[in-house]
Amino acid sequence: MATIKQIAQELRMDPKLVRDILKETPGLPVAKTVADRVFSTARKMGYDLRKLKLGKRMQVRRETIEEVLQRIGDNPSWGRAEIIRFLRDMQGLVERVHKRVYPEEYGS
């Protein structure tokens, strides 16, 4: 089974960039053709894409977006400030849960 480092060497790319592409890091400024090449090479080299848990992460993202859109839709009078406040409150909740569940990674 190939490693991210081996895939990066094959593509002559930075391993961190290859990792970010494979994890589908949001906001990554990479052309679709480059991402397709990375995924294609990873598959050809036998990289186990299941360990990236892409399906689960995409499911969580979809559910989060649906929740945000639902809440905004339920509050048509909200302006930009209220939407941003809601998003920040959600972010704070996630951070508090992370700190409780994963104290080593996110601090106590």
Contacts in CASP RR format, 6 or more apart in sequence:
PFRMAT RR
TARGET T0000
AUTHOR 0000-0000-0000
METHOD contacts of the structure
MODEL  1
MATIKQIAQELRMDPKLVRDILKETPGLPVAKTVADRVFSTARKMGYDLR
KLKLGKRMQVRRETIEEVLQRIGDNPSWGRAEIIRFLRDMQGLVERVHKR
VYPEEYGS
1 46 0 8 1.000
1 47 0 8 1.000
1 48 0 8 1.000
2 42 0 8 1.000
2 45 0 8 1.000
2 46 0 8 1.000
2 47 0 8 1.000
3 47 0 8 1.000
4 15 0 8 1.000
4 18 0 8 1.000
4 19 0 8 1.000
4 22 0 8 1.000
4 47 0 8 1.000
5 15 0 8 1.000
6 45 0 8 1.000
7 18 0 8 1.000
7 38 0 8 1.000
7 41 0 8 1.000
7 42 0 8 1.000
7 45 0 8 1.000
7 47 0 8 1.000
8 14 0 8 1.000
8 15 0 8 1.000
8 17 0 8 1.000
8 18 0 8 1.000
10 41 0 8 1.000
10 45 0 8 1.000
11 18 0 8 1.000
11 37 0 8 1.000
11 38 0 8 1.000
11 41 0 8 1.000
13 38 0 8 1.000
17 30 0 8 1.000
18 38 0 8 1.000
20 28 0 8 1.000
21 28 0 8 1.000
21 30 0 8 1.000
21 34 0 8 1.000
21 35 0 8 1.000
21 38 0 8 1.000
21 39 0 8 1.000
22 38 0 8 1.000
22 39 0 8 1.000
22 42 0 8 1.000
22 47 0 8 1.000
22 49 0 8 1.000
22 52 0 8 1.000
23 52 0 8 1.000
23 54 0 8 1.000
23 57 0 8 1.000
24 54 0 8 1.000
24 57 0 8 1.000
24 58 0 8 1.000
39 49 0 8 1.000
42 49 0 8 1.000
43 49 0 8 1.000
68 86 0 8 1.000
68 87 0 8 1.000
68 90 0 8 1.000
71 86 0 8 1.000
72 78 0 8 1.000
72 83 0 8 1.000
72 86 0 8 1.000
75 82 0 8 1.000
78 86 0 8 1.000
95 106 0 8 1.000
98 105 0 8 1.000
98 106 0 8 1.000
99 106 0 8 1.000
99 107 0 8 1.000
99 108 0 8 1.000
END
